[in-house]
Amino acid sequence: MLGFRKRKQIDTGKSEAGRQLTLVIDSDMGIPKEDEYMFRYHAKRLPALLDNQLSIELLHAEQLSEGLSLVALFRNTLPSSFEVNELPVLLLNRDNIPVGRKVLNRVDLPSFEPWTSKPVYLDFFDDELFGALKTEDLSSMRLVFQMNPIDPLQMILEDELSSFSETAWHQLRRTNVSTPPVGENEFNLMLVSVETGETDVTATLLLRNGYDRELNVEQLPIELMSGDETVAQAIIRLGEPVLGKHAYPASVVFEDVTAVGPFTVRIKQ
C-alpha cells in the first residue's frame, strides 16, 4: 500500500505572474516551530520570480566548530516536477567574492514540485570554505547556483598539499571557481598568488589541461619575471600526469631573488 507523507502547504500570499508559490513543509523534515515561522516570513517577503526559474535564498547562517550551518529556501516557478542529482552552489560575501563552494547531491536536495518553496538545511564544512569567516560576514552572505563551468582541481598528495600556505591554498580554490576553463586543446600556466620572503619568492600556480587526455609534465622549467626581466628560474616536478580537463595545483619556490616585484611567472622561453 502506498504511504503519503504528512505535509503543510502554506499559501505565501505572493502572486507570481498570476500564480502563487506554495510553501511546502513535509513532516519528515523535522522543522522546529520557530523555523517554520521564519520560512513563512521570508517566503512572503522575497521578491517574485519570473516563469521557469529556480532560486536558492540564504535565510540564516551560523558558525560551527568546523564550518557553517545554513538555512535556505529553494523556490521554483517551473510548470512540472523535477529532480536534480547534483547541483554546485557558491557562497558569496557582500562583495560577491566566493567564500565557499559545495556540490549538493540527492541527500541535500528536495524533490522539486511546480510553483513551490521548500526549506533546506545545509552544512558547509571547512574543506568547502575558502578561509575563515568573521561573525559580521554571516548576515551579508548569499547563495547562488554555479552556472559557469570550471576546470576541476586535481587531487594531490599530502606532501604536495603541505607546500601551500593556508592563505595561498584558499586563494587558489577561490580563483579556480571564478575562472573560466582553459581553451579546448590548450595547456597553460596560471599564476594565482605570490608570497615574498627575505630572499625567496613562492608562487602558487594552476597547470590547466584543456585536452581530453592526460599530459605528462615530469619537469616544467619556469621563470620569475619582474617586468620584462627574468630574475629567477625554477622547475616544476610532477609525480603524476595532469588529468584531462583538470587543473593541477603547484607551489614553487624561487630562491635568492634580489629583484622587487610585482612579479609574474611564465614557462621558460
N, C-alpha and C positions, 0 to 999 in steps of 0.2 A: 504494500500500500504506500502511495506517495505521501510524504510528510511535507507540511508547509511551515515555513518559519514565521513566527510571530513578528510583526513589524509595525512601526509607526510611520505613517505617511502624513507629513505636515505641509500644508499649503504655505508657501513663503509669502504670499500676498504680493509677489512681484510679477508683473506681466512682462513677458519677453516675446516680442514680435507677435502679440496676440495670444500667447500661451503662458502658462505659469510653470515655473520649476517646482518640483515637489521634493522636499527634504525627506529622505528615506533612512530610517534607523532600524536595522534588524536587531532582534532581541539577542542574538548570539554575539553581537559586538560588545556587550557588557559595558555600555557607556553610562557613566555616573550621571545623576540627575543634573548636577551643576554644569556638566559639559553639554548636556542636551540643551540647556538654556543658552549656552554660548553659541552652539550651532544654529539655533533658531535666530538669535540676534544677528549673527553675521550673514546668514542666508537671506535675510530681509534687507540688509544694508549694502551688500555687494552690488557693483554696477551690473547692468544687464549684459548678457552675451548676445552675439549675433547667431543666426542659424548655423547649425553644423559646427559648433565649437566645443572644444574640451578644454577646461582650465583646472588648475590646481591653486588654491588660495591658502597661504600660510596664515593660521589664526593665532598660534601661540608657540613660543619656543622656550625651552628650559634647559639649562646646562646640567649634564650628568657628570659623574666622575670620569667617564670615558667617552664623552661625546655630547650629543644633543638629543633631546626628546622633542618632537614636533607634533603639533596637532594641525591638521589641514582639512580642507574641504574640496572634494572633486565635484565639479559641475559640468554638465554637458547639455547641449541642445540638439543632439543627433536624433534622427527620427526612429531609430531601431536599436535594439540591444546589441552589445558587442563586448568582446573580451580582449585584453591586451596581455601578452605573455611577458613582455619586457619593455620597460619604459625608463630611459635615463632622465633624471632631473638634476638641475643645478640649484644650489643655494647661493643667492646673491646678496651682497651687502648694500648699503644705501647708495654707494657709488656704482652699482651694477657690476661689481667685480666678483667673480666666482670665489666663494669661500668653502665650497664643498660640492661633491658630486656623488650621487647614489643611483644605482640601477635597480629600479623596482621590479619585482617579479610577481608571479601569481599569488604568492603568500601575502605580499604587501598591498596588492591592488584589489579593489572591489569589482564585482560584476556590474558593468555599466548598463543602465536601463534608460530608455528615452526620457529626456527632459527631467532629469533628476539631479539632486545634490546628495552626496554621500560623504560622511566623515571618514577620516583615516588617521591612524596614529603611526608615526614614522620615527625610527631612531637613526641618526647619523653617528656612526662610530668614528673614533679618532682617525682610522685609516681612510675614511671617506671625507675628512675635512682637510683643508689646506692651511692649517695653523690654528693657534689658539684664538678664541673669540672673547671679546670683552662683554661684560654684562650689558652695557649700554647698546651693544650691537644687536642684541636679540630682538628688540622691538622694531627695528627698521629693516630686517631681512625679508626676502621673499623667495618663493619657489617658482621656477619656470621649467618647462619641458626643454630638454636639449635637442633642438631640431637639427643643428649643424653636424655633419659627420666629422669624426676626428680619427687620427692615427692612434690606435690603441697602444698604450705603453707596454712594452715587452717586460715580462718578469725577469728580474736579475737576481744574482746570488747575494747572500747576506753580506759577504765581504765587499762586494761592489757597492751595495747599498750603504754600508758604513762609511764609504768615502765621501758621501754627501753630507754637508751640514744640514741641520733641520730646516733652516731658512731656505737654503738652495733647493732642497727636495720639495718643499711646499710650493716654491715659485715654479719649479719645473712642472709639477702637476697642474698648477693653475694655468700656466702657459699652454700646456698640451690641450686642455679642454676649450681654450679660447682661440685656437689656431686652426684654420682650415687644413685639410690633409695635403701632403705633398702631391705634386702633379703625377699623373699616370706615367709609369715607367721613368721616374726620376729618383735620384738619390741625392739627398743634401744634408748639410750640417747646419743646425740652427743653434745660435748662441742664446742661452736663456738668461744667464746672470754671470757676473764677475765679482769675485771677492779678493781683495788685495791684502797681503800681509806686508811684513817689513821688506822682504826681498822676493817673496813668491806671489804669484797670481793664480788663483784657482778658477777655472772656467767650468760652468755647468752647461752641458750640451745635449741636444737631441739629434741622433742619427736617424733620419727618416727615409724609409724604404718604400717607394711608390710602386715597386714591381710586385707581381703576383707571386714570385718565387723568393726564397730566402737568398741573401747575399753574404758571402764570406768576407769579413773585414778583419782579418787577423791583425794587420798593422795599418794604421792610417796616420801618416805624418801631417801635422797641422802647425800653423804659425799664429803667434800672437802679434797683432798689428796695433800700432799707435799711429793713427793717420794712415799714410801710405808706407810707413816704415815697419819692417819686420823686426821685432825687438826680442823675440824668444821663439823657441821651437820645442815641440814635444811629439810623442807618438801615442795614439790611442791603440790599445791592445785589447781585443775582444776574444774571449774564450769560446764563444759560440756565435753562429750566424745571426744576422739581423733578419727577423721573420718578414715575410711579405706583408705589405700594407700595415707595418708596425713602426713604432718609434722606439729606439733603443737609448736609454739614459746613459750618459757618460760624464764623469768628473775627471778633469785633467789639471795637473799642477805644472805651471811653468816656473822654473827655478831661476834665481839670480836675475830678476828683472829690475833694471835701473830706470826704465822709462816711466813717465807719468801718463796715465790714461787721459781720456777714455780709450778703452781697448775694444778691439773686435778680434774675431777668430776666423780663420779660413783654412781650407785644405791646402797643403803646401803646393805651390805652383811648380 
